[in-house]
Amino acid sequence: MKLKMLLKEGKIEAAAQFIFELYLEAPNKFKKSLLLSDSLPEPISIDFNLQHLNNLLQAFQSAGLKLMSKNIDVSTYSKDFRDIYEVIKIIGQNLLSNKERLVKNTFSNYSLSEQIQMLCIYIDDQNRLSQEQNSLALSKGFITGMENSVSSLNTDNSTGTKVSETDRSEALIEIAENLFRFSYHLKKGELDTSSVFNHPDISPYNIGSLEEIMHLSFQRNMLVNLWGKFKYRNWNIKKIIKNGQAIYAFIPENETDNLKEHIAVNRYLYDVVSSYFININDYMLENRKALEYIESIAKKNESIATNFVFNLKKEDVFKSNAILKNTLNSYLTNLDGIYKGLNYDGVQLPDLIKGFEYLFTIAKIYKETVLRDFKENEKSHYKMLSPIIDKHTLINQFCDVYETDSRIGKKIIDIFTFSPTPLLDVFSQPLIYVGKGKVVFSPTLILQMNVRRIIEGLASKFKIDISHKGTKFEETLRNVLSLNPFIKVNTNEIKFTAYDNKQVEFDFLGLFDDHLVLIECKHEKVPFDDKDKKQSLDVIDYGIEQVNRRERVLHKDWNEIRDRCSFELPLAPPKNIIKLVCTNIYNFSTIVRNNVEIIDSSSLFKFFIDPEIKKIAIGKEVEVGIYNNLWKGPAPSVEDFKSFLKRPAAVAPFIDCYKPAFKPLVKIKEEDFNISFFDYNLIKDPFASVGEEMTRSVVSTPNKKIRRNDFCSCGSKKKYKKCCMNR
């Protein structure tokens, strides 16, 4: 804070002395310390100006002269300060142009409720158009769940640049959230004074100011993201001359590791889709009846008006909610038990799940109803895509359906409401407040909610104690791997003062053939932005330090370890050691740092407990077949395991499906900087061939296929769906 104030006040020499001392204290951490301290002029800050940046440049230069006067090599210092200054200047200048254009934009002339409703209508209508395109995918007889993740769409502003429907949809919601916040800021006086919420012919189309402000919001989001990557993830900037123009390219510290993080994102998406379809397949008849009932409700409606949806009685909601309830259960399948203790001001996890179930069901019914008679050429129809309703309408219906106390019902609906002081983000709070107790009801925003993300976010906000999650995670890992007779797993506590007079504790110690297996367990929340990812990786790096230290302890205190281990160890430490950090998240799997590999627990369980690789094809039914085994023989070998670590089964389908690309950002002014950033596009569906093969096998050799209701081939005498299919 001291440095921040010195730079703002233009006290150059005092700031230079501060920077000089900071560099002397830790030269190798100088750049990171400055960036993470939040003491620099932040280019994304609303009060950023070029004078503060110029003060920083002068302070850097003066500090450099002080270092040279002490005969200190300033080559590293010079590179660090040039990188920092250059990135702040480039992002800051382009954002200043963005801000200048934003001030001139006239979209703010509309009322707060008009602005927010138009943005929500646009989101819902774009989702409608996307679903029409998706219905064409069903014509091939199967879907994989990855269709929307393939980069196949052209962008509006960049020739040759491709994006996926998933990326486009997420970017659209991020743009909207940015503009919701901006509208709240500009129109804060309207929240309690506005009285007009009925906008008969409202539509987001053919409004130049809306189109412009969405482009400005997108550009700002991209520049904010690049600052986050530079600040938290050690991305580099490189000046490239192309066609006589300077282009400043943002590049990840390690492109291979960056690819693995992209794979993790798509693994999460595929897991959600595949687990959803497998779970609902068990309730096919029940789900079909629910869909038919929803359709019957929609048919009863004689016009585009849909207010009756918010007056549906308990019986109608419960007859409709089977498919949404089963969807919710699929989201909650892997939720940690610790979150069962969620309790905020009387709202407990079961109450919150009822809130999800209610909103999902009503949104599904509403969407089915409004789209049934929606006509693109009828301007008055657009407002029905995202209507403005009273929050009490939702509260009363929820309380009536679930026989809930009105105070709890209000708190639950409030949790899902995005306001000028939001608890979470729009991805988690889909009811958008527009004043006087009114919200915009957007079915698309509701149906895209990530339940696990919301529950984890609420747990963090509500200060729920999750400290023992790590211990439970370690126990689970040991217990599950102990089920495999081919690896010996220590079940005793190994904790003592090591040779270096420091305490040491072994999370996991195993013997696999002639290899010792050391695993450090780290249980983390799924990170969603670069700051979260940096914090997660810091935890993992600490785990890596622990694993490497334990390796040293093994050689120094082997007899101590032998005495405490639950199984018999050899007289001397094995020469071969496999070192792993195991996490519950996918984000950094197969990345190797300091000779330690990062792996997720599901991959470890797959190799040691369930080595059969299954094919899943989603057609009229979910078809599952076994086509490979991770073990080359009847038992796993170290060679099998090492090959698996390099290319886990869940990762393998994705590896050859990406193409690197530099994506340009659009400039506002000619004098702004040309910026591009490195990215990976998913250019083909990793599971398309699986669906094709499975479809062919159903037609050509159905007798060889293991179907859901067949007896399992493992000899358990159980049906396949109740046995190996769910392992």
JOWOHU-V47522 format. One record per residue. SS is DSSP state (A for helix, B for strand, O for the rest). Layout:
ss
SS
SS
This chain:
ss
O
A
A
A
A
A
A
A
O
O
O
A
A
A
A
A
A
A
A
A
A
A
A
A
A
O
A
A
A
A
A
A
A
A
A
A
O
O
O
O
O
O
O
O
O
O
O
O
O
A
A
A
A
A
A
A
A
A
A
A
A
A
A
A
A
A
A
A
A
O
O
O
O
O
A
A
A
A
A
A
A
A
A
A
A
A
A
A
A
A
A
A
A
A
A
A
A
A
A
A
A
A
A
A
O
O
A
A
A
O
O
A
A
A
A
A
A
A
A
A
A
A
A
A
A
A
A
A
A
A
A
A
A
A
A
A
A
A
A
A
O
O
B
O
O
O
A
A
A
O
O
O
B
B
O
O
O
O
O
O
O
B
B
O
A
A
A
A
A
A
A
A
A
A
A
A
A
A
A
A
A
A
A
A
A
A
O
A
A
A
O
O
O
O
O
O
O
O
O
O
O
O
O
O
O
O
O
A
A
A
A
A
A
A
A
A
A
A
A
A
A
A
A
A
A
A
A
A
A
A
A
A
A
O
O
B
B
B
B
B
B
B
O
O
B
B
B
B
B
B
B
O
O
O
A
A
A
A
A
A
A
A
A
A
A
A
A
A
A
A
A
A
A
A
A
A
A
A
A
A
A
O
O
A
A
A
A
A
A
A
A
A
A
A
A
A
A
A
A
A
O
O
O
O
O
O
A
A
A
A
A
O
O
A
A
A
A
A
A
A
O
A
A
A
A
A
A
A
A
A
A
A
O
O
O
O
A
A
A
A
A
O
B
B
O
O
B
B
A
A
A
A
A
A
A
A
A
A
A
A
A
A
A
A
A
A
A
A
A
A
A
A
O
O
O
O
O
O
A
A
A
A
A
A
O
B
B
B
B
B
A
A
A
A
A
A
A
A
A
A
A
A
O
O
O
A
A
A
A
A
A
A
A
A
A
O
B
B
O
O
O
O
O
O
O
O
O
O
O
O
B
B
B
B
B
O
O
B
B
B
B
B
A
A
A
A
A
O
O
O
A
A
A
A
A
A
A
A
A
A
A
O
O
O
O
O
O
O
A
A
A
A
A
A
A
A
A
A
A
A
A
O
O
O
O
O
B
B
B
O
O
O
O
O
B
B
B
O
O
O
O
O
B
B
B
O
O
B
B
B
B
B
O
O
B
B
B
B
B
B
B
B
O
O
O
O
O
O
O
A
A
A
A
A
A
A
A
A
A
A
A
A
A
A
A
A
A
A
A
A
A
A
A
A
A
A
O
A
A
A
A
A
A
A
O
O
O
O
O
O
O
O
O
O
O
B
B
B
B
B
B
B
B
O
O
O
O
O
O
O
O
B
B
O
O
B
B
B
B
B
A
A
A
A
A
A
A
A
O
O
O
B
B
B
B
B
B
B
O
O
O
B
B
B
B
B
B
B
B
O
O
O
O
O
O
O
O
A
A
A
A
A
A
A
A
A
O
O
A
A
A
A
O
O
A
A
A
B
B
B
B
B
B
B
O
O
O
O
O
O
O
O
O
B
B
B
B
B
B
B
B
B
O
O
O
O
O
A
A
A
A
A
A
A
A
A
A
A
A
A
O
A
A
A
O
O
O
O
O
O
B
O
O
O
O
O
O
O
B
A
A
A
O
A
A
A
O
